[in-house]
Every structure is written in C-alpha cells, then in structure tokens.
Amino acid sequence: MIRLDPKAAAWRSVDGEVVGLALADSEYFTVNESATLLWDMLARGTTEQAMAAGLVERYGLDEAAAKADVRAFVAALKERGLLDA
C-alpha cells in the first residue's frame, strides 16, 4: 500500500486538477486530470495495480501504458519525497 505523506505536501482540487505545495521546499505544483485520479487514490492509500486499473477504466488506456504511467508518476512523487515511507 502506498499513500501520499500529508506532512510533505498540502493540496486542493481546483477545476478538476490538483494544486499543491511541497512543504520541504515551498514549491508549488499542479497535476493534470488523469494524474488527479491517481493523486486522489494515493491520498486514501492504494496500490500501483489499482491506479493502473483506474486509468484503464476511466481513460481507456491499454494496461501496459497505464502501468508505465503509474510507475513514472509514483517514481516522481518518491523523488520529491511526497509519499509516506
């Protein structure tokens, strides 16, 4: 199970996208509509498999592409320290 670290970032949904602040470096960020789906899942706690299934269901991506997108998104969040350890 992976989830966002609420001590690492503050965020709000605005017009279907997430706008956030990485607290360690006070850097603002946004995520697009499809990443907002993943973000919301991570806020509750989820698995990479469940996130990929969500992308397949909502956006019609093929499974391999969805898994690759999820891996890249999770890796970027880990690199920024935004996931709960």
C-alpha positions in Angstrom: 0.0 0.0 0.0 1.3 3.4 -0.9 -0.1 6.8 0.0 0.7 10.5 0.0 2.5 11.9 3.0 0.3 14.6 4.4 3.3 16.1 6.2 5.1 16.5 2.9 2.5 18.4 0.9 -0.6 20.4 1.1 -3.1 20.3 -1.8 -6.5 21.2 -3.0 -8.6 20.1 -6.1 -9.3 23.1 -8.3 -11.4 22.7 -11.5 -10.5 19.0 -11.8 -6.8 19.4 -11.2 -4.7 19.2 -8.1 -2.8 22.3 -7.0 -0.3 21.6 -4.2 2.6 22.9 -2.2 5.6 20.6 -1.4 6.3 21.7 2.1 10.0 20.9 2.3 11.0 23.3 -0.5 7.9 25.5 -0.7 7.5 24.6 -4.3 4.0 24.8 -5.9 2.9 22.1 -8.4 -0.1 21.0 -10.3 -1.2 17.7 -11.7 -3.4 17.2 -14.7 -6.8 15.5 -14.8 -5.5 11.9 -15.2 -2.9 12.4 -12.5 -5.6 13.9 -10.3 -7.3 10.5 -10.4 -4.1 8.9 -9.2 -3.5 11.6 -6.6 -6.9 11.1 -5.1 -6.3 7.3 -4.9 -2.9 7.9 -3.2 -4.5 10.3 -0.7 -6.6 7.4 0.5 -3.9 4.7 0.1 -3.8 2.4 -2.9 -1.6 0.1 -5.0 0.1 0.7 -8.3 -2.1 -2.1 -9.7 -5.3 -0.3 -8.6 -4.1 3.0 -10.0 -3.4 1.4 -13.4 -6.8 -0.2 -13.4 -8.3 3.2 -12.7 -6.6 4.7 -15.7 -7.7 1.8 -17.9 -11.3 2.2 -16.7 -11.6 6.0 -16.9 -9.4 6.9 -19.9 -9.4 3.7 -21.9 -5.6 3.3 -21.8 -4.2 -0.1 -22.6 -2.9 -1.9 -19.5 0.8 -1.7 -20.4 0.6 2.1 -21.0 -1.3 2.6 -17.7 1.2 0.6 -15.7 4.1 2.6 -17.2 2.3 5.9 -16.5 1.7 4.9 -12.9 5.3 3.7 -12.4 6.6 7.1 -13.7 4.1 9.1 -11.6 5.0 7.2 -8.4 8.7 7.5 -9.1 8.4 11.2 -9.5 6.5 11.5 -6.2 9.1 9.4 -4.4 11.9 11.5 -5.8 10.2 14.6 -4.4 9.6 13.0 -1.0 5.8 13.2 -1.2 5.0 9.6 -0.4 4.6 8.1 3.0 7.6 6.0 3.8 
